[in-house]
């Protein structure tokens, strides 16, 4: 029996664990993969206060070490359901655990392109993590799909490794920061393919080329060995939708106080309905959710 179970060991979940342990609450953190979440694949974080130019991996390690040093317990098991009640029960791939309060901080997963043959080519030319797989395409031609910060940062990273990087985006403009766009335009080996989308994958065991169709219907064949998709993420809340209200996009309906519709269950991080999904707002959510959970536990024990 724990005071608090935190589902997810990304920045939101680990920040919540730090705050909970500082309040001397017993904490179990459940994580299906590895701690750190999506920041682990970010080579250079520039916008986190007091820690400029730190890698996502190094920041994740620091958060994990801080949480464990304070006494937070981590188990690497996938949470598959929550049973609501005055006592919450979290069912995982390895067993079940009880707590007074639960914080759901599961983050999100990579959105697929939805093209025939995509799943079969994952690891054979299709990737969703440039920093994970970029080295496999050194001195080769690759393409990046997307128009946000992640896509453009991936293109910048790959430009140092690949021969040519095609940046494919369905619009003329980008959602990314202007400073990142400007840096990318300075790279001679980066080619912009705008107002276009990938419509076909050509492969012989591994990816050989992609067909790109522009808004006028004209098709172009780009001979690339790697295709990196960075078109957003999908919240991983579906296992908890029978207990917690989700919006039409699958995000947990929770305001700035991180309360869900279920008393004693809170949401923190990128899987919550919010305007800005950044590392700093995930950490803020973790702090708020833990503080609200601590108040809830105190009320239960009165």
VEXMIDREN-145943 format. One line per field, with one value per residue: residue number from 1; residue in one letter; chain; x, y, z of N, C-alpha, C in turn. Coordinates in steps of 0.001 Angstrom, whole numbers. Layout:
residues N
seq NUM_...
type a_...
mol A_...
n_x X_...
n_y Y_...
n_z Z_...
ca_x X_...
ca_y Y_...
ca_z Z_...
c_x X_...
c_y Y_...
c_z Z_...
***
This chain:
residues 302
seq 1_2_3_4_5_6_7_8_9_10_11_12_13_14_15_16_17_18_19_20_21_22_23_24_25_26_27_28_29_30_31_32_33_34_35_36_37_38_39_40_41_42_43_44_45_46_47_48_49_50_51_52_53_54_55_56_57_58_59_60_61_62_63_64_65_66_67_68_69_70_71_72_73_74_75_76_77_78_79_80_81_82_83_84_85_86_87_88_89_90_91_92_93_94_95_96_97_98_99_100_101_102_103_104_105_106_107_108_109_110_111_112_113_114_115_116_117_118_119_120_121_122_123_124_125_126_127_128_129_130_131_132_133_134_135_136_137_138_139_140_141_142_143_144_145_146_147_148_149_150_151_152_153_154_155_156_157_158_159_160_161_162_163_164_165_166_167_168_169_170_171_172_173_174_175_176_177_178_179_180_181_182_183_184_185_186_187_188_189_190_191_192_193_194_195_196_197_198_199_200_201_202_203_204_205_206_207_208_209_210_211_212_213_214_215_216_217_218_219_220_221_222_223_224_225_226_227_228_229_230_231_232_233_234_235_236_237_238_239_240_241_242_243_244_245_246_247_248_249_250_251_252_253_254_255_256_257_258_259_260_261_262_263_264_265_266_267_268_269_270_271_272_273_274_275_276_277_278_279_280_281_282_283_284_285_286_287_288_289_290_291_292_293_294_295_296_297_298_299_300_301_302
type x_x_x_x_x_x_x_x_x_x_x_x_x_x_x_x_x_x_x_x_x_x_x_x_x_x_x_x_x_x_x_x_x_x_x_x_x_x_x_x_x_x_x_x_x_x_x_x_x_x_x_x_x_x_x_x_x_x_x_x_x_x_x_x_x_x_x_x_x_x_x_x_x_x_x_x_x_x_x_x_x_x_x_x_x_x_x_x_x_x_x_x_x_x_x_x_x_x_x_x_x_x_x_x_x_x_x_x_x_x_x_x_x_x_x_x_x_x_x_x_x_x_x_x_x_x_x_x_x_x_x_x_x_x_x_x_x_x_x_x_x_x_x_x_x_x_x_x_x_x_x_x_x_x_x_x_x_x_x_x_x_x_x_x_x_x_x_x_x_x_x_x_x_x_x_x_x_x_x_x_x_x_x_x_x_x_x_x_x_x_x_x_x_x_x_x_x_x_x_x_x_x_x_x_x_x_x_x_x_x_x_x_x_x_x_x_x_x_x_x_x_x_x_x_x_x_x_x_x_x_x_x_x_x_x_x_x_x_x_x_x_x_x_x_x_x_x_x_x_x_x_x_x_x_x_x_x_x_x_x_x_x_x_x_x_x_x_x_x_x_x_x_x_x_x_x_x_x_x_x_x_x_x_x_x_x_x_x_x_x_x_x_x_x_x_x_x_x_x_x_x_x
mol A_A_A_A_A_A_A_A_A_A_A_A_A_A_A_A_A_A_A_A_A_A_A_A_A_A_A_A_A_A_A_A_A_A_A_A_A_A_A_A_A_A_A_A_A_A_A_A_A_A_A_A_A_A_A_A_A_A_A_A_A_A_A_A_A_A_A_A_A_A_A_A_A_A_A_A_A_A_A_A_A_A_A_A_A_A_A_A_A_A_A_A_A_A_A_A_A_A_A_A_A_A_A_A_A_A_A_A_A_A_A_A_A_A_A_A_A_A_A_A_A_A_A_A_A_A_A_A_A_A_A_A_A_A_A_A_A_A_A_A_A_A_A_A_A_A_A_A_A_A_A_A_A_A_A_A_A_A_A_A_A_A_A_A_A_A_A_A_A_A_A_A_A_A_A_A_A_A_A_A_A_A_A_A_A_A_A_A_A_A_A_A_A_A_A_A_A_A_A_A_A_A_A_A_A_A_A_A_A_A_A_A_A_A_A_A_A_A_A_A_A_A_A_A_A_A_A_A_A_A_A_A_A_A_A_A_A_A_A_A_A_A_A_A_A_A_A_A_A_A_A_A_A_A_A_A_A_A_A_A_A_A_A_A_A_A_A_A_A_A_A_A_A_A_A_A_A_A_A_A_A_A_A_A_A_A_A_A_A_A_A_A_A_A_A_A_A_A_A_A_A_A
n_x 845_738_1227_1067_810_2565_2114_4199_7394_8471_9523_7364_6294_8578_9219_6927_7329_9581_8590_6596_8072_9593_7649_7423_5898_5011_6045_5425_6701_5657_6770_6632_8658_11616_13066_12595_11203_10183_12170_14622_15612_16399_19022_20096_19055_17761_16044_15392_15168_18122_19621_21002_21780_21958_21870_18953_19071_20995_19692_17444_18634_19628_17218_16079_18011_17819_15189_15258_17230_15897_14167_12112_10389_10915_9369_9616_7182_4301_1460_-1865_-4491_-6750_-8350_-10944_-11818_-12081_-9635_-7132_-6441_-3854_-3396_-874_1523_2953_1719_-319_-1004_-1616_-2876_-3434_-3710_-3417_-1294_-1466_838_1636_2478_3070_2919_4693_3204_1955_2668_796_967_975_2874_4445_4714_6096_8554_9718_12649_13960_14580_12542_12031_11417_12947_15509_17943_18346_18660_20019_22803_23029_22671_24736_26381_24483_21456_18591_15227_13046_9915_7583_6665_7098_8902_10293_10644_12241_14459_15337_16066_18189_20002_20443_21600_24254_25194_24172_24262_22446_19561_16187_13528_10298_7182_3748_2729_3378_4499_6078_5556_7497_10014_11156_13882_15006_14151_15564_18221_18224_17806_20245_21813_23499_23112_20495_17329_14320_11086_8176_4616_3770_3397_4245_3429_3872_5844_8847_10447_12924_13312_14555_14094_14092_13269_11030_7782_6613_3938_2722_661_-662_-909_1235_3807_6829_9844_11914_15036_15907_17478_16645_13797_12485_9989_8246_5704_4113_2520_708_-1471_-1054_-3351_-5435_-5884_-6969_-9346_-11832_-12143_-11231_-12102_-11695_-10707_-11709_-9372_-8095_-6753_-6370_-8988_-8254_-7628_-5519_-5005_-4631_-6514_-8585_-11752_-12194_-12022_-9020_-7443_-5059_-3742_-786_1496_2305_96_-2151_-4930_-3977_-2469_248_2826_5623_8916_9312_6680_5719_7217_6237_3546_3928_4790_2517_488_1455_1416_-1346_-2250_-1081_-2508_-5034_-4617_-4071_-6577_-8047_-6996_-7742
n_y -1185_2077_5616_7097_6396_6761_6883_6530_7672_10029_13507_14812_12788_12067_14489_14792_12638_13484_15732_14498_12742_14555_15492_13416_11201_7856_6451_4972_4559_3741_2460_1785_1574_3032_5316_8873_9453_11110_13064_11900_11388_13846_15776_18256_20444_23611_25356_24976_26244_27390_25242_25259_23856_21115_17608_15639_13062_13255_15041_13541_11431_12822_13658_11171_10109_11971_11563_8851_8982_10366_8458_7414_4702_2665_752_-1190_-1729_-2155_-217_-1205_-810_1010_628_2229_3826_4368_3455_3161_890_-198_-2004_-3918_-5108_-6809_-7273_-6089_-3001_-928_2290_5481_7680_8442_9400_10076_10068_9461_10417_10482_8779_8174_9520_7778_7695_6528_5115_2594_-267_874_-52_-2438_-1524_-249_265_-598_1471_3240_5534_7041_8537_10564_11029_8578_6791_8051_7779_5455_6225_7652_9709_9173_9661_11136_11651_13904_14142_16572_19613_20910_21830_19492_18059_19846_20108_17479_17408_19232_17872_15548_16689_16992_14479_13050_12797_14245_15970_15831_17903_17394_18845_19478_21985_25492_27148_26881_25353_25489_27104_30300_30809_28281_27505_29386_28634_26168_26809_27766_25606_23893_21313_20690_20233_21771_20513_21523_22045_19468_15854_12582_9847_7254_4350_2975_-35_-2616_-4986_-3138_408_2233_4427_7283_8272_11463_13678_16722_19645_20139_17744_16691_14272_13200_11368_10555_9409_7884_6539_6569_7477_9796_10278_12917_13907_14562_13413_10821_10685_8383_7286_5500_3098_3871_5091_4216_5030_7631_10783_11449_13681_14502_14078_12172_13009_13534_15027_17624_20362_23234_22592_19947_18012_15218_13879_11886_11481_11767_10856_12054_14060_14571_16284_15665_14195_15413_17685_20703_23871_24321_22118_21322_20665_22158_22746_20215_19424_21336_20542_18080_18916_20333_18347_16452_17997_18520_15900_15236_16922_15741_13191_13899_14848_12493_11100_12440
n_z 0_-1025_-547_-2863_-6315_-9263_-12630_-15169_-16074_-17086_-17445_-16091_-14392_-12853_-11640_-10069_-8363_-6962_-5580_-4034_-2422_-977_616_2248_1491_648_-2384_-5516_-8679_-11844_-14899_-18326_-20201_-20372_-18028_-18383_-20748_-23812_-23915_-23783_-26302_-27217_-28265_-27467_-25159_-24984_-23733_-21066_-17849_-16225_-17068_-19657_-22847_-22196_-22579_-23349_-22349_-20276_-18570_-17885_-16491_-14273_-13074_-12440_-10673_-8623_-7736_-6895_-4945_-2999_-2208_-3779_-5256_-8078_-10611_-13471_-15237_-17240_-16848_-17027_-16320_-14161_-11097_-9638_-6526_-2952_-2194_-4589_-7207_-9181_-12020_-13503_-15980_-14475_-12034_-9307_-7619_-4775_-3768_-2168_-3831_-7330_-9971_-13314_-15727_-18353_-20802_-24323_-27552_-30668_-33584_-36378_-39943_-41547_-43958_-46454_-45758_-43838_-41125_-41477_-42300_-40201_-38515_-40693_-42295_-41788_-39202_-35988_-34428_-34638_-33285_-32149_-34294_-36325_-36834_-38323_-40881_-41915_-44239_-46175_-48120_-46713_-45432_-43704_-42161_-41347_-39535_-37170_-34117_-33341_-35768_-37273_-35630_-35737_-38443_-38446_-36803_-38332_-40557_-39961_-40249_-42483_-46119_-47816_-46695_-46941_-46214_-45630_-45795_-45271_-45561_-46400_-44478_-41181_-37955_-36140_-34051_-35097_-35005_-35204_-37746_-39274_-38790_-40027_-42714_-43402_-43859_-46311_-47263_-46819_-48122_-48915_-49111_-49732_-49118_-49584_-49358_-48158_-50092_-50847_-50177_-51250_-51405_-51012_-49201_-47485_-47020_-50055_-51534_-51565_-52517_-53251_-53108_-54295_-53538_-55894_-57058_-58393_-58691_-57134_-56992_-54406_-53747_-51017_-48103_-45544_-43608_-41539_-39329_-37905_-36860_-34775_-31718_-29946_-27221_-24498_-23182_-23417_-22032_-19675_-20045_-19219_-16687_-16412_-17782_-21215_-23858_-27270_-28660_-27224_-24995_-21458_-19697_-17820_-15734_-14910_-12300_-12386_-11708_-12353_-13498_-11679_-8299_-6524_-8556_-10724_-13451_-15350_-17410_-20919_-21689_-20819_-21287_-22675_-23533_-24104_-24657_-23315_-22012_-19659_-18885_-18434_-16204_-14435_-14271_-12975_-10444_-9559_-9680_-7826_-5473_-5244_-4960_-2522_-814_-1118_-21_2599_3396_3272_5408_7623
ca_x 0_1528_480_880_1380_2747_2235_5001_8642_9006_9762_6224_6225_9717_9067_5905_7945_10471_7756_5912_9028_9965_6545_7519_4878_5549_5802_5815_6650_5557_7187_6588_9870_12745_12777_12989_10233_10662_13322_15857_16095_16734_20463_20506_17927_18192_15035_15050_15847_19330_20323_21107_22666_22078_21170_17775_19483_21648_18678_16624_19426_19660_15894_15927_18894_17269_13991_15623_17984_14895_13458_11041_10577_10588_9184_9469_6038_3294_144_-2888_-5810_-6896_-9636_-11211_-12432_-11341_-8287_-6945_-5631_-3274_-3035_248_1964_3622_963_-1227_-501_-2656_-2443_-4502_-3838_-2703_-1001_-1247_1794_2152_3019_2475_3737_4850_2117_2381_2345_-397_1237_1129_4232_5186_5052_7100_9833_10279_13946_14542_14539_11582_12383_10733_13930_16729_19131_18524_18986_20690_24152_22954_22498_25862_26771_23410_20369_17457_14140_12331_8547_7027_6884_7249_10262_10948_11036_13341_15629_15803_16736_19481_20870_20801_22427_25651_25536_23747_24713_21386_18367_14981_12532_8990_6133_2520_2383_4464_5130_6412_5130_8710_10571_11798_15338_15351_13954_16666_19425_18098_17949_21669_22505_23499_22688_19082_16442_12936_10050_7017_3289_3873_3269_4709_2261_4213_7161_9425_11407_13362_13885_14684_13615_14918_12817_9672_7031_6083_2910_2493_-747_-1222_-1013_2467_4534_8285_10480_13143_15795_16438_17648_15989_12673_12258_8679_8111_4429_3313_2432_-636_-1451_-1181_-4344_-6588_-6119_-7597_-10525_-13053_-12159_-10930_-12661_-10747_-11308_-11800_-8033_-7554_-6059_-7155_-9585_-7785_-7208_-4197_-4795_-4329_-7568_-9444_-13127_-12179_-11356_-7809_-6661_-4592_-3048_345_2368_1831_-1158_-3237_-5381_-3232_-2078_1681_3446_7063_9586_9096_5288_5570_7741_5285_2408_4321_4799_1133_-242_1910_922_-2782_-2406_-716_-3674_-6097_-4254_-4226_-8016_-8489_-6488_-8265
ca_y 0_3296_6868_7604_5690_7628_6063_7252_8199_11142_14676_15068_11748_12109_15686_14462_11751_14307_16533_13610_12237_15666_15575_12168_10248_6675_6650_3974_5040_2637_2892_659_1485_3495_6641_10027_9783_11517_13962_11117_11459_15230_15915_19534_21215_24997_26225_24609_27231_27078_24077_25376_22944_19807_16614_15071_11873_13671_15624_12432_10718_13661_13588_9821_9973_12794_10902_7625_9367_10783_7271_6955_3331_2526_-589_-1062_-2538_-1369_-116_-1522_-344_1550_368_3384_3606_5153_2963_2946_-278_-111_-3317_-3796_-6327_-7678_-7493_-4997_-2180_-75_3596_6433_8593_8049_10441_9501_10918_8492_11055_10193_7969_8752_9373_7123_8360_5904_4720_1146_-777_1623_-874_-3439_-867_324_-367_-905_2721_4134_5806_8163_9111_10859_10863_7143_6008_8859_7302_4382_6806_8542_9885_8718_10620_10824_12632_14136_14599_17333_21049_21455_21911_18184_17742_20692_19729_16226_17735_19834_16803_14667_17426_16771_13084_12556_13495_15202_15834_16439_18219_17327_19424_19607_23396_26393_27638_25912_25630_25526_28409_30964_30671_26951_27559_30164_27803_25089_27375_28018_24349_23668_19955_20516_20616_21919_19988_22082_21815_18095_14771_11268_9056_5859_3891_2006_-815_-3967_-5416_-1906_1570_2669_5732_7671_9082_12672_14320_18089_20037_20142_16358_16254_13293_13198_10237_10900_8219_8039_5298_6726_8412_10095_10901_13745_14574_14659_12268_10435_10393_6954_7234_4666_2042_4441_5830_3774_5651_9055_11409_11839_14528_13870_13711_11140_13602_13540_16320_18085_21750_23581_21937_18546_17114_14570_13713_10865_11976_11043_10529_13305_13936_15483_16147_15804_13466_16235_18780_21917_24652_24232_20873_21502_20074_22974_22623_18855_19465_22115_19655_17100_19579_20640_17101_15873_18842_18272_14536_15295_17503_14742_12143_14469_14895_11118_10602_13241
ca_z 0_-1137_-532_-4216_-7463_-10427_-13840_-16149_-15516_-17847_-16593_-15208_-13379_-11936_-10811_-9074_-7371_-6125_-4683_-3095_-1436_-94_1576_3012_1073_-29_-3817_-6501_-10059_-12808_-16236_-19255_-21030_-19582_-17490_-19191_-21784_-25123_-23872_-23889_-27688_-27556_-28030_-26880_-24634_-24862_-23140_-19688_-16999_-15454_-17608_-21113_-23582_-21563_-23388_-22720_-21599_-19036_-17686_-17386_-15479_-13069_-12448_-11890_-9522_-7546_-7212_-6177_-3744_-2019_-1744_-4670_-5768_-9498_-11175_-14921_-15620_-17948_-16213_-18028_-15898_-12807_-10450_-8795_-5230_-1962_-2462_-6024_-7556_-10524_-12563_-14432_-16644_-13508_-10806_-8966_-6525_-4219_-3274_-1878_-4970_-8547_-10959_-14645_-16443_-19325_-21993_-25626_-28453_-32000_-34548_-37606_-41203_-42097_-45342_-46625_-45612_-42813_-39962_-41875_-42556_-38980_-38287_-42003_-43054_-41136_-37813_-35339_-33509_-35393_-32463_-31903_-35493_-37346_-37151_-39306_-42210_-42167_-45653_-47053_-48291_-45848_-45432_-42453_-42401_-40243_-39588_-35825_-33588_-33359_-37136_-37707_-34839_-36332_-39703_-38097_-36306_-39451_-41512_-39588_-40494_-43800_-47325_-48100_-45870_-47503_-45202_-46300_-44950_-46052_-45706_-46791_-43258_-40148_-36587_-35323_-33708_-36237_-34904_-35706_-39193_-39843_-38736_-41006_-44049_-43636_-44152_-47757_-47620_-46474_-49219_-48458_-49999_-49045_-49693_-50100_-48381_-48610_-50478_-51127_-49767_-52179_-50624_-51376_-47929_-46714_-47766_-51176_-52008_-51178_-53474_-52642_-53937_-53846_-53459_-57250_-57508_-59049_-57890_-57240_-56322_-53697_-53391_-49658_-47347_-44257_-43513_-40126_-39171_-36700_-37154_-33563_-30832_-29518_-25778_-24182_-22104_-23775_-21032_-18480_-20491_-18545_-15361_-16536_-18981_-22262_-24878_-28591_-29107_-26352_-23856_-20216_-19361_-16512_-15795_-14390_-10999_-12714_-11231_-13339_-13001_-10627_-7091_-6158_-9748_-11294_-14730_-15443_-18568_-22298_-21911_-20278_-22140_-22351_-24705_-24376_-24222_-23289_-20860_-18464_-18450_-17897_-14840_-13637_-14020_-11969_-9143_-9195_-9440_-6555_-4388_-5107_-4431_-1105_-131_-1146_946_3943_3684_3524_6683_8733
c_x 884_626_103_1535_1421_2972_2959_6211_9298_9253_8615_6187_7358_9695_8033_6489_8847_9659_7070_6864_9494_8870_6437_6349_5560_5096_6282_5643_6664_5893_7274_7899_11087_12446_13264_11976_10892_11869_14641_16455_16438_18206_20860_19267_18407_17256_14608_15836_17022_20088_20421_22105_22993_21342_19965_18120_20091_20641_17797_17355_19452_18320_15698_16768_18386_16067_14344_16405_17040_14046_12292_11387_10119_10413_8908_8461_5024_1972_-930_-4290_-5727_-8285_-9868_-11923_-11719_-9881_-8191_-6066_-5156_-2817_-1928_535_2604_2860_-34_-709_-1602_-2061_-3658_-4770_-2992_-2489_-692_-384_2471_2702_2301_3435_3758_3644_2667_1968_1080_-257_1447_2600_5039_5632_6161_8492_10412_11552_14645_14477_13568_11967_11572_11667_15250_17981_19396_19142_19774_22043_24156_22915_23588_26249_25723_22358_19176_16397_13532_10951_8054_7364_7020_8696_10998_11454_12250_14617_16216_16587_18105_20473_21359_21698_23913_26123_25310_24342_23735_20196_17222_14002_11182_7926_4913_2090_3600_5240_5316_5835_6325_9134_11300_13315_15804_15207_15128_17959_19393_18295_19405_22433_22381_22995_21248_18221_15001_11970_8717_5724_3184_3715_3795_3492_2589_5631_7639_10541_11729_14086_14055_14252_14607_14556_11431_9065_6413_5102_2653_1003_-1435_-1372_223_3257_6029_8817_11794_13839_16483_16515_16924_14884_12339_10960_8614_6849_3505_3245_984_-583_-1738_-2147_-5427_-6895_-6881_-8884_-11824_-13201_-12024_-11532_-11549_-11453_-11272_-10437_-7385_-6788_-6973_-7688_-9172_-7267_-5827_-3941_-4586_-5353_-8299_-10863_-13206_-11389_-10146_-6978_-6343_-3851_-1932_1143_1662_528_-2370_-3651_-4665_-2819_-624_2250_4956_7613_9259_7652_5003_6057_6794_4056_2734_4297_3375_373_150_1376_-569_-3053_-2089_-1872_-4804_-5850_-4451_-5694_-8565_-8153_-6972_-9318
c_y 1240_4514_7265_6679_6671_6733_6896_7894_9188_12315_14979_14065_11818_13367_15447_13585_12531_15111_15663_13099_13332_15922_14294_11229_9053_6701_5448_4592_3826_3160_1685_479_1839_4906_7745_10427_10260_12443_13210_11221_12876_15484_17181_20323_22634_25850_25822_25521_26641_25857_24164_24368_21684_18811_16088_13861_12268_14267_14533_11662_11502_13606_12239_9654_10797_12120_9663_7939_9801_9608_6808_5564_3282_1050_-427_-2093_-1624_-1386_-296_-1097_214_1172_1471_2964_4478_4743_2675_1711_-125_-1508_-3115_-5133_-7301_-7941_-6373_-4308_-1236_1226_4439_7345_8093_9282_9744_10479_10110_9120_10630_9373_8594_8482_8770_7936_7798_5484_3210_747_-112_736_-1868_-2833_-166_-447_-770_326_3721_4289_6987_8866_9323_10632_9396_6446_6769_8333_6180_4924_7832_8512_9345_9825_10177_11911_12712_14661_15337_18805_21706_21455_20575_17834_18555_20425_18409_16497_18354_18769_15916_15361_17273_15365_12659_13372_14609_14909_16572_16677_18354_17839_19731_21056_24202_26865_26545_26341_25821_26961_28997_30821_29322_26894_28270_29354_26719_25609_27670_26764_24006_22289_19656_21069_20645_21410_20350_21834_20403_17088_13476_10401_7587_5573_2837_1274_-2131_-4525_-4255_-747_1978_4073_6019_8489_10257_13321_15722_18430_20087_18740_15836_15338_13358_12005_10701_9616_8456_6677_5345_7756_8574_10875_11640_14582_14604_13352_12028_10103_8924_6726_6190_3585_2546_5192_5396_4401_7173_9590_11835_12753_13819_13461_12641_11672_13615_14946_16686_19505_21966_22997_20433_17545_16495_14507_12716_11383_11112_10581_11838_13040_14962_15213_16214_15077_14215_17288_20057_22616_24423_22947_20995_20840_20848_22869_21215_18811_20237_21281_18646_17677_19840_19367_16472_16665_18627_16873_14490_15869_16485_13653_12643_14512_13511_10662_11401_12466
c_z 0_-912_-1958_-5239_-8622_-11633_-14896_-15502_-16463_-16911_-15635_-14064_-12378_-11074_-9715_-7972_-6420_-5113_-3634_-2011_-481_936_2402_2748_414_-1485_-4617_-7891_-10985_-14201_-17155_-20014_-20182_-19110_-18443_-20231_-23057_-25073_-24025_-25291_-28126_-27257_-27290_-26458_-24353_-24022_-21730_-18747_-16217_-15969_-19127_-21682_-22779_-22447_-22621_-21873_-20254_-18049_-17075_-16289_-14171_-12322_-11754_-10619_-8338_-6901_-6396_-4902_-2626_-1522_-2591_-5202_-7223_-9839_-12665_-15424_-16289_-17187_-17268_-17609_-14479_-12298_-9424_-7508_-4221_-1977_-3950_-6232_-8998_-10931_-13593_-15105_-15664_-12234_-10570_-7710_-6072_-3696_-2949_-3070_-6133_-9424_-12277_-15446_-17545_-20596_-23254_-26470_-29843_-32890_-35840_-38838_-41829_-43545_-45402_-46554_-44512_-41664_-40279_-42039_-41334_-38632_-39565_-42912_-42474_-39664_-37305_-34361_-34235_-34558_-32125_-33105_-36554_-37772_-38187_-40737_-42525_-43651_-46632_-47177_-47449_-46003_-44042_-42813_-41163_-40343_-38232_-35372_-33657_-34740_-37567_-36909_-35336_-37606_-39442_-37630_-37452_-40464_-41212_-39913_-41940_-44941_-47677_-47197_-46559_-46360_-45890_-45335_-45803_-46262_-46171_-45570_-42230_-38802_-35661_-35021_-34909_-36200_-35435_-37222_-39854_-39862_-39795_-42424_-44396_-44033_-45627_-48143_-47213_-47604_-48708_-49530_-49352_-49809_-50279_-48972_-48993_-48890_-50754_-50669_-50752_-51452_-51296_-50158_-46979_-47606_-48845_-51640_-51462_-52311_-52723_-53609_-53402_-53916_-54817_-57822_-58220_-58112_-58185_-56466_-55699_-53274_-52049_-48981_-45997_-44318_-42035_-39987_-37842_-36850_-35932_-32806_-30419_-28031_-25497_-23020_-22292_-22738_-19816_-18805_-19839_-17166_-15449_-17827_-19930_-23250_-26222_-29150_-28257_-25159_-22625_-19962_-17930_-16673_-15202_-13010_-11144_-12175_-12425_-12764_-11851_-9426_-6754_-7323_-10462_-12602_-14797_-16710_-19899_-22578_-21370_-21305_-21723_-23645_-25094_-23798_-24391_-22034_-19584_-17973_-17931_-16454_-13916_-13295_-12925_-10573_-8660_-8838_-8111_-5373_-4146_-4544_-2944_-287_-44_-102_2367_4340_3994_4939_7887_9524
***
